[in-house]
């Protein structure tokens, strides 16, 4: 059997553009953005490295916002379960699985595995899901250690693999490793690149 190259696909900003807590009132949503996504992102990064759970983060936000935990938690879970991913894009990915090992590779939280993946059946479109929450490191850390790990796991060379990502830093690193990178931006979305690969 011929070994298939790996096609790595990013989640946030590439496959999906929805936000957590988007169902909150505007003032609360903005406060969440300030608390978690402001200048000091230590708490957020701890969450994405598997050091905090979604429950802990929502308890923390409820205290910061001075609102009941139940409402924030319910909104968070619902928003995680209803993130929009274009079905046509998922079908394009499915068609590529004959020629590629498809891996969803993301700097993300436990909520992806717990709520988003099951609700959207993402595991039926990808051969593997690499989440920083489980890996403990981000994509660009340790000279792309996580990419090398999966290339080794599937017995392929990075130079034969590709990544689709909206991060300039990730794309540059992947190219430095010898692979092919497709940068998602306002001109070229994921569908554009998947059509090329198909």
C-alpha positions as protocol buffer text, in pm:
chain_id: "A"
residue {
  index: 1
  type: UNK
  ca { x: 0 y: 0 z: 0 }
}
residue {
  index: 2
  type: UNK
  ca { x: 131 y: 342 z: -96 }
}
residue {
  index: 3
  type: UNK
  ca { x: 165 y: 583 z: 196 }
}
residue {
  index: 4
  type: UNK
  ca { x: -56 y: 889 z: 155 }
}
residue {
  index: 5
  type: UNK
  ca { x: 81 y: 1238 z: 225 }
}
residue {
  index: 6
  type: UNK
  ca { x: -80 y: 1428 z: 511 }
}
residue {
  index: 7
  type: UNK
  ca { x: -306 y: 1726 z: 450 }
}
residue {
  index: 8
  type: UNK
  ca { x: -317 y: 1936 z: 769 }
}
residue {
  index: 9
  type: UNK
  ca { x: -617 y: 2169 z: 800 }
}
residue {
  index: 10
  type: UNK
  ca { x: -656 y: 2445 z: 1058 }
}
residue {
  index: 11
  type: UNK
  ca { x: -988 y: 2506 z: 1233 }
}
residue {
  index: 12
  type: UNK
  ca { x: -1031 y: 2866 z: 1357 }
}
residue {
  index: 13
  type: UNK
  ca { x: -1011 y: 3120 z: 1077 }
}
residue {
  index: 14
  type: UNK
  ca { x: -976 y: 2847 z: 815 }
}
residue {
  index: 15
  type: UNK
  ca { x: -1252 y: 2588 z: 850 }
}
residue {
  index: 16
  type: UNK
  ca { x: -1470 y: 2793 z: 1086 }
}
residue {
  index: 17
  type: UNK
  ca { x: -1511 y: 3163 z: 1163 }
}
residue {
  index: 18
  type: UNK
  ca { x: -1759 y: 3152 z: 1452 }
}
residue {
  index: 19
  type: UNK
  ca { x: -1676 y: 3270 z: 1804 }
}
residue {
  index: 20
  type: UNK
  ca { x: -1741 y: 3131 z: 2152 }
}
residue {
  index: 21
  type: UNK
  ca { x: -2004 y: 3320 z: 2356 }
}
residue {
  index: 22
  type: UNK
  ca { x: -2143 y: 3487 z: 2042 }
}
residue {
  index: 23
  type: UNK
  ca { x: -2489 y: 3418 z: 2186 }
}
residue {
  index: 24
  type: UNK
  ca { x: -2430 y: 3649 z: 2485 }
}
residue {
  index: 25
  type: UNK
  ca { x: -2564 y: 4006 z: 2495 }
}
residue {
  index: 26
  type: UNK
  ca { x: -2322 y: 4240 z: 2314 }
}
residue {
  index: 27
  type: UNK
  ca { x: -2190 y: 4408 z: 2631 }
}
residue {
  index: 28
  type: UNK
  ca { x: -2114 y: 4071 z: 2796 }
}
residue {
  index: 29
  type: UNK
  ca { x: -1956 y: 3936 z: 2478 }
}
residue {
  index: 30
  type: UNK
  ca { x: -1726 y: 4239 z: 2457 }
}
residue {
  index: 31
  type: UNK
  ca { x: -1628 y: 4198 z: 2822 }
}
residue {
  index: 32
  type: UNK
  ca { x: -1540 y: 3831 z: 2759 }
}
residue {
  index: 33
  type: UNK
  ca { x: -1319 y: 3940 z: 2467 }
}
residue {
  index: 34
  type: UNK
  ca { x: -1140 y: 4191 z: 2692 }
}
residue {
  index: 35
  type: UNK
  ca { x: -1089 y: 3943 z: 2976 }
}
residue {
  index: 36
  type: UNK
  ca { x: -971 y: 3643 z: 2772 }
}
residue {
  index: 37
  type: UNK
  ca { x: -845 y: 3784 z: 2444 }
}
residue {
  index: 38
  type: UNK
  ca { x: -696 y: 4115 z: 2560 }
}
residue {
  index: 39
  type: UNK
  ca { x: -329 y: 4200 z: 2611 }
}
residue {
  index: 40
  type: UNK
  ca { x: -269 y: 3938 z: 2880 }
}
residue {
  index: 41
  type: UNK
  ca { x: -356 y: 3602 z: 2725 }
}
residue {
  index: 42
  type: UNK
  ca { x: -197 y: 3382 z: 2992 }
}
residue {
  index: 43
  type: UNK
  ca { x: -528 y: 3240 z: 3111 }
}
residue {
  index: 44
  type: UNK
  ca { x: -643 y: 3176 z: 2754 }
}
residue {
  index: 45
  type: UNK
  ca { x: -316 y: 3004 z: 2663 }
}
residue {
  index: 46
  type: UNK
  ca { x: -332 y: 2786 z: 2974 }
}
residue {
  index: 47
  type: UNK
  ca { x: -674 y: 2673 z: 2854 }
}
residue {
  index: 48
  type: UNK
  ca { x: -541 y: 2595 z: 2505 }
}
residue {
  index: 49
  type: UNK
  ca { x: -252 y: 2396 z: 2656 }
}
residue {
  index: 50
  type: UNK
  ca { x: -482 y: 2173 z: 2859 }
}
residue {
  index: 51
  type: UNK
  ca { x: -415 y: 2341 z: 3194 }
}
residue {
  index: 52
  type: UNK
  ca { x: -772 y: 2467 z: 3239 }
}
residue {
  index: 53
  type: UNK
  ca { x: -1110 y: 2313 z: 3158 }
}
residue {
  index: 54
  type: UNK
  ca { x: -1405 y: 2484 z: 2994 }
}
residue {
  index: 55
  type: UNK
  ca { x: -1587 y: 2464 z: 3330 }
}
residue {
  index: 56
  type: UNK
  ca { x: -1305 y: 2651 z: 3505 }
}
residue {
  index: 57
  type: UNK
  ca { x: -1290 y: 2916 z: 3233 }
}
residue {
  index: 58
  type: UNK
  ca { x: -1664 y: 2979 z: 3242 }
}
residue {
  index: 59
  type: UNK
  ca { x: -1663 y: 2998 z: 3624 }
}
residue {
  index: 60
  type: UNK
  ca { x: -1381 y: 3254 z: 3597 }
}
residue {
  index: 61
  type: UNK
  ca { x: -1570 y: 3459 z: 3337 }
}
residue {
  index: 62
  type: UNK
  ca { x: -1894 y: 3451 z: 3537 }
}
residue {
  index: 63
  type: UNK
  ca { x: -1705 y: 3596 z: 3835 }
}
residue {
  index: 64
  type: UNK
  ca { x: -1533 y: 3859 z: 3617 }
}
residue {
  index: 65
  type: UNK
  ca { x: -1863 y: 3964 z: 3456 }
}
residue {
  index: 66
  type: UNK
  ca { x: -2065 y: 3939 z: 3776 }
}
residue {
  index: 67
  type: UNK
  ca { x: -2327 y: 3718 z: 3615 }
}
residue {
  index: 68
  type: UNK
  ca { x: -2464 y: 3370 z: 3697 }
}
residue {
  index: 69
  type: UNK
  ca { x: -2244 y: 3085 z: 3579 }
}
residue {
  index: 70
  type: UNK
  ca { x: -2531 y: 2879 z: 3439 }
}
residue {
  index: 71
  type: UNK
  ca { x: -2622 y: 3130 z: 3168 }
}
residue {
  index: 72
  type: UNK
  ca { x: -2266 y: 3175 z: 3044 }
}
residue {
  index: 73
  type: UNK
  ca { x: -2206 y: 2800 z: 3049 }
}
residue {
  index: 74
  type: UNK
  ca { x: -2523 y: 2718 z: 2856 }
}
residue {
  index: 75
  type: UNK
  ca { x: -2440 y: 2982 z: 2593 }
}
residue {
  index: 76
  type: UNK
  ca { x: -2085 y: 2852 z: 2565 }
}
residue {
  index: 77
  type: UNK
  ca { x: -2193 y: 2489 z: 2512 }
}
residue {
  index: 78
  type: UNK
  ca { x: -2463 y: 2585 z: 2262 }
}
residue {
  index: 79
  type: UNK
  ca { x: -2224 y: 2811 z: 2070 }
}
residue {
  index: 80
  type: UNK
  ca { x: -1963 y: 2532 z: 2063 }
}
residue {
  index: 81
  type: UNK
  ca { x: -2217 y: 2284 z: 1928 }
}
residue {
  index: 82
  type: UNK
  ca { x: -2350 y: 2519 z: 1658 }
}
residue {
  index: 83
  type: UNK
  ca { x: -2028 y: 2649 z: 1506 }
}
residue {
  index: 84
  type: UNK
  ca { x: -2073 y: 2684 z: 1132 }
}
residue {
  index: 85
  type: UNK
  ca { x: -1859 y: 2476 z: 901 }
}
residue {
  index: 86
  type: UNK
  ca { x: -1958 y: 2477 z: 534 }
}
residue {
  index: 87
  type: UNK
  ca { x: -2089 y: 2132 z: 445 }
}
residue {
  index: 88
  type: UNK
  ca { x: -1959 y: 2169 z: 88 }
}
residue {
  index: 89
  type: UNK
  ca { x: -1609 y: 2220 z: 229 }
}
residue {
  index: 90
  type: UNK
  ca { x: -1641 y: 1907 z: 443 }
}
residue {
  index: 91
  type: UNK
  ca { x: -1747 y: 1713 z: 134 }
}
residue {
  index: 92
  type: UNK
  ca { x: -1439 y: 1844 z: -50 }
}
residue {
  index: 93
  type: UNK
  ca { x: -1222 y: 1718 z: 236 }
}
residue {
  index: 94
  type: UNK
  ca { x: -1397 y: 1381 z: 227 }
}
residue {
  index: 95
  type: UNK
  ca { x: -1322 y: 1348 z: -145 }
}
residue {
  index: 96
  type: UNK
  ca { x: -952 y: 1413 z: -79 }
}
residue {
  index: 97
  type: UNK
  ca { x: -921 y: 1127 z: 168 }
}
residue {
  index: 98
  type: UNK
  ca { x: -848 y: 883 z: -114 }
}
residue {
  index: 99
  type: UNK
  ca { x: -521 y: 1066 z: -177 }
}
residue {
  index: 100
  type: UNK
  ca { x: -442 y: 1229 z: 158 }
}
residue {
  index: 101
  type: UNK
  ca { x: -446 y: 1146 z: 526 }
}
residue {
  index: 102
  type: UNK
  ca { x: -655 y: 1439 z: 652 }
}
residue {
  index: 103
  type: UNK
  ca { x: -572 y: 1587 z: 991 }
}
residue {
  index: 104
  type: UNK
  ca { x: -756 y: 1871 z: 1161 }
}
residue {
  index: 105
  type: UNK
  ca { x: -475 y: 2052 z: 1343 }
}
residue {
  index: 106
  type: UNK
  ca { x: -573 y: 2333 z: 1575 }
}
residue {
  index: 107
  type: UNK
  ca { x: -470 y: 2549 z: 1867 }
}
residue {
  index: 108
  type: UNK
  ca { x: -795 y: 2503 z: 2055 }
}
residue {
  index: 109
  type: UNK
  ca { x: -977 y: 2407 z: 2373 }
}
residue {
  index: 110
  type: UNK
  ca { x: -1136 y: 2098 z: 2525 }
}
residue {
  index: 111
  type: UNK
  ca { x: -1471 y: 2223 z: 2398 }
}
residue {
  index: 112
  type: UNK
  ca { x: -1370 y: 2130 z: 2042 }
}
residue {
  index: 113
  type: UNK
  ca { x: -1341 y: 1761 z: 2131 }
}
residue {
  index: 114
  type: UNK
  ca { x: -1631 y: 1759 z: 2375 }
}
residue {
  index: 115
  type: UNK
  ca { x: -1894 y: 1966 z: 2194 }
}
residue {
  index: 116
  type: UNK
  ca { x: -1796 y: 2078 z: 1843 }
}
residue {
  index: 117
  type: UNK
  ca { x: -1656 y: 1757 z: 1694 }
}
residue {
  index: 118
  type: UNK
  ca { x: -1952 y: 1536 z: 1799 }
}
residue {
  index: 119
  type: UNK
  ca { x: -2214 y: 1795 z: 1700 }
}
residue {
  index: 120
  type: UNK
  ca { x: -2065 y: 1849 z: 1353 }
}
residue {
  index: 121
  type: UNK
  ca { x: -1942 y: 1489 z: 1307 }
}
residue {
  index: 122
  type: UNK
  ca { x: -1598 y: 1624 z: 1220 }
}
residue {
  index: 123
  type: UNK
  ca { x: -1433 y: 1292 z: 1303 }
}
residue {
  index: 124
  type: UNK
  ca { x: -1604 y: 1141 z: 998 }
}
residue {
  index: 125
  type: UNK
  ca { x: -1416 y: 1383 z: 769 }
}
residue {
  index: 126
  type: UNK
  ca { x: -1072 y: 1367 z: 929 }
}
residue {
  index: 127
  type: UNK
  ca { x: -841 y: 1073 z: 993 }
}
residue {
  index: 128
  type: UNK
  ca { x: -711 y: 1243 z: 1308 }
}
residue {
  index: 129
  type: UNK
  ca { x: -771 y: 1555 z: 1515 }
}
residue {
  index: 130
  type: UNK
  ca { x: -471 y: 1727 z: 1673 }
}
residue {
  index: 131
  type: UNK
  ca { x: -578 y: 1977 z: 1937 }
}
residue {
  index: 132
  type: UNK
  ca { x: -325 y: 2180 z: 2136 }
}
residue {
  index: 133
  type: UNK
  ca { x: -543 y: 2108 z: 2442 }
}
residue {
  index: 134
  type: UNK
  ca { x: -434 y: 1743 z: 2416 }
}
residue {
  index: 135
  type: UNK
  ca { x: -88 y: 1801 z: 2267 }
}
residue {
  index: 136
  type: UNK
  ca { x: 15 y: 2058 z: 2530 }
}
residue {
  index: 137
  type: UNK
  ca { x: 197 y: 2264 z: 2267 }
}
residue {
  index: 138
  type: UNK
  ca { x: 108 y: 2500 z: 1984 }
}
residue {
  index: 139
  type: UNK
  ca { x: 172 y: 2433 z: 1615 }
}
residue {
  index: 140
  type: UNK
  ca { x: 475 y: 2658 z: 1582 }
}
residue {
  index: 141
  type: UNK
  ca { x: 646 y: 2547 z: 1902 }
}
residue {
  index: 142
  type: UNK
  ca { x: 961 y: 2333 z: 1915 }
}
residue {
  index: 143
  type: UNK
  ca { x: 1023 y: 2389 z: 1545 }
}
residue {
  index: 144
  type: UNK
  ca { x: 688 y: 2240 z: 1442 }
}
residue {
  index: 145
  type: UNK
  ca { x: 714 y: 1936 z: 1667 }
}
residue {
  index: 146
  type: UNK
  ca { x: 347 y: 1849 z: 1631 }
}
residue {
  index: 147
  type: UNK
  ca { x: 368 y: 1841 z: 1249 }
}
residue {
  index: 148
  type: UNK
  ca { x: 675 y: 1616 z: 1265 }
}
residue {
  index: 149
  type: UNK
  ca { x: 499 y: 1388 z: 1512 }
}
residue {
  index: 150
  type: UNK
  ca { x: 213 y: 1320 z: 1272 }
}
residue {
  index: 151
  type: UNK
  ca { x: 440 y: 1287 z: 969 }
}
residue {
  index: 152
  type: UNK
  ca { x: 632 y: 1021 z: 1163 }
}
residue {
  index: 153
  type: UNK
  ca { x: 312 y: 853 z: 1278 }
}
residue {
  index: 154
  type: UNK
  ca { x: 192 y: 815 z: 919 }
}
residue {
  index: 155
  type: UNK
  ca { x: 542 y: 739 z: 787 }
}
residue {
  index: 156
  type: UNK
  ca { x: 559 y: 1030 z: 543 }
}
residue {
  index: 157
  type: UNK
  ca { x: 803 y: 1312 z: 479 }
}
residue {
  index: 158
  type: UNK
  ca { x: 695 y: 1668 z: 557 }
}
residue {
  index: 159
  type: UNK
  ca { x: 808 y: 1768 z: 207 }
}
residue {
  index: 160
  type: UNK
  ca { x: 524 y: 1554 z: 68 }
}
residue {
  index: 161
  type: UNK
  ca { x: 267 y: 1707 z: 305 }
}
residue {
  index: 162
  type: UNK
  ca { x: 58 y: 2024 z: 294 }
}
residue {
  index: 163
  type: UNK
  ca { x: -111 y: 2260 z: 539 }
}
residue {
  index: 164
  type: UNK
  ca { x: -405 y: 2497 z: 490 }
}
residue {
  index: 165
  type: UNK
  ca { x: -398 y: 2767 z: 758 }
}
residue {
  index: 166
  type: UNK
  ca { x: -482 y: 3135 z: 805 }
}
residue {
  index: 167
  type: UNK
  ca { x: -165 y: 3198 z: 1010 }
}
residue {
  index: 168
  type: UNK
  ca { x: 131 y: 3347 z: 823 }
}
residue {
  index: 169
  type: UNK
  ca { x: 361 y: 3213 z: 1097 }
}
residue {
  index: 170
  type: UNK
  ca { x: 233 y: 2857 z: 1067 }
}
residue {
  index: 171
  type: UNK
  ca { x: 257 y: 2863 z: 688 }
}
residue {
  index: 172
  type: UNK
  ca { x: 614 y: 2997 z: 698 }
}
residue {
  index: 173
  type: UNK
  ca { x: 722 y: 2736 z: 952 }
}
residue {
  index: 174
  type: UNK
  ca { x: 568 y: 2456 z: 747 }
}
residue {
  index: 175
  type: UNK
  ca { x: 744 y: 2577 z: 433 }
}
residue {
  index: 176
  type: UNK
  ca { x: 1072 y: 2602 z: 629 }
}
residue {
  index: 177
  type: UNK
  ca { x: 1021 y: 2235 z: 721 }
}
residue {
  index: 178
  type: UNK
  ca { x: 997 y: 2160 z: 349 }
}
residue {
  index: 179
  type: UNK
  ca { x: 622 y: 2123 z: 313 }
}
residue {
  index: 180
  type: UNK
  ca { x: 366 y: 2308 z: 101 }
}
residue {
  index: 181
  type: UNK
  ca { x: 157 y: 2576 z: 273 }
}
residue {
  index: 182
  type: UNK
  ca { x: -166 y: 2733 z: 154 }
}
residue {
  index: 183
  type: UNK
  ca { x: -243 y: 3062 z: 331 }
}
residue {
  index: 184
  type: UNK
  ca { x: -611 y: 3138 z: 380 }
}
residue {
  index: 185
  type: UNK
  ca { x: -685 y: 3510 z: 352 }
}
residue {
  index: 186
  type: UNK
  ca { x: -955 y: 3746 z: 224 }
}
residue {
  index: 187
  type: UNK
  ca { x: -871 y: 3657 z: -136 }
}
residue {
  index: 188
  type: UNK
  ca { x: -840 y: 3280 z: -108 }
}
residue {
  index: 189
  type: UNK
  ca { x: -1052 y: 3072 z: 129 }
}
residue {
  index: 190
  type: UNK
  ca { x: -1020 y: 2705 z: 216 }
}
residue {
  index: 191
  type: UNK
  ca { x: -1259 y: 2606 z: -63 }
}
residue {
  index: 192
  type: UNK
  ca { x: -1028 y: 2764 z: -318 }
}
residue {
  index: 193
  type: UNK
  ca { x: -735 y: 2547 z: -209 }
}
residue {
  index: 194
  type: UNK
  ca { x: -938 y: 2229 z: -168 }
}
residue {
  index: 195
  type: UNK
  ca { x: -1066 y: 2271 z: -524 }
}
residue {
  index: 196
  type: UNK
  ca { x: -705 y: 2299 z: -643 }
}
residue {
  index: 197
  type: UNK
  ca { x: -607 y: 1985 z: -455 }
}
residue {
  index: 198
  type: UNK
  ca { x: -909 y: 1795 z: -587 }
}
